[in-house]
């Protein structure tokens, strides 16, 4: 008996579990928001909040074609909303600072990348993160941001140029010593 | 350099992930459980205060239905702070009711525990027996059910009958719960959802990219209104964008300043929303004669599909 796309969708909706989605995507989403914020704890807080919201309505979210896209969208909505960010950070600070273990961070080169990203305008930075870390195409980013594909290409072009200028190694200079 | 960005970001991902310490799915469950508990505490407190006559904001008596004891998951999903819940066994058709409901804005929240599906509709029954449909939803029955809700306005007091039509999967096996609650200023339903926030921003962007100065409205309420005025006389063109499912009823009235929005209707249209964010303004032939100093009120009433999901934006620009 042939399996129709509808049957596949129904099967997926009944088998996808919150724990599986959480385990598979929490870290990746955190990396994306870390690259955007430059603050890993804040990124973790926002992603956790997005998953909490997903869990509260999981039967509906799980029935979507792409539940992860829903979580990602909510996480980014939280990320770009200042009052939400403040509220989220505050509530999580109270609960979780005691459990905050020290962990090694990325190397200085990666920190330099995050620092350079922080100098970009919001939209350019978001486009870079969505493109290179969320693996979204130009068309998908354009759809998410509600702009034309050409606009996204322009953001990416300008962002790459700005990052390249900041991350380019300093030209070697002759050292002069008095002898 | 651009060729190296794939490697740079891949390395960032590789080096960052080992340092990420997920609080865990159980922590998320605990957060959700705590939030739900807090909501129930609010509900119990509100009910207790109402019984004591301290906060008698609603004239709805609290009722239970036969078979409520078998509907605990449905009741959990459908209960709302300050609301009254009817619960029972799903049949092929039944009409439980909320008698003597005062005028005002209400939310109906329904859930179904079991299998199959259940069609739920609210109907206002006037004193002379006239029935007015107040909207409805089809609820999917499940062991851990999700609730569906919609809002309506009671212009005058009356009985509300809830029509319940089960299907072959739910009739005589599933349990329903339906809650009627007043919409109040502190109700969660006044907090716009993430979806309507996103879609509203998109709708606004659509108009602004067309060079228009846009105003936007989320759709979490049964009706939303926004005033507009200009210092310039003349003919204006109304352009709108609605992103998301369903449709909204758009009414524009012309009013003297400070007189509210009960003036002459200039526009009364149904606007279909679109799921796709189209990067262009919708064409509109609505031309409005505007006299400087007057106040135009733009009122939007989302339908059940659009409510708290769709986003709306409008702009008025001088014609020509």
Interface residues (C-beta under 8 A of the other chain):
Chain A: X18 X19 X22 X23 X26 X27 X28 X30 X31 X34 X35 X40 X44 X48 X51 X52 X53 X55 X56 X57 X59 X60 X73 X74 X77 X78 X81 X96 X99 X101 X103 X104 X105 X106 X107 X109 X110 X113 X114 X128 X132 X133 X143 X145 X146 X147 X148 X160 X163 X164 X167 X168
Chain B: X1 X2 X5 X6 X8 X9 X11 X12 X13 X15 X16 X17 X18 X19 X20 X21 X22 X23 X24 X25 X27 X28 X29 X31 X32 X35 X36 X140 X142 X144 X145 X146 X194 X197 X198 X201 X202 X205 X206 X209 X276 X277 X279
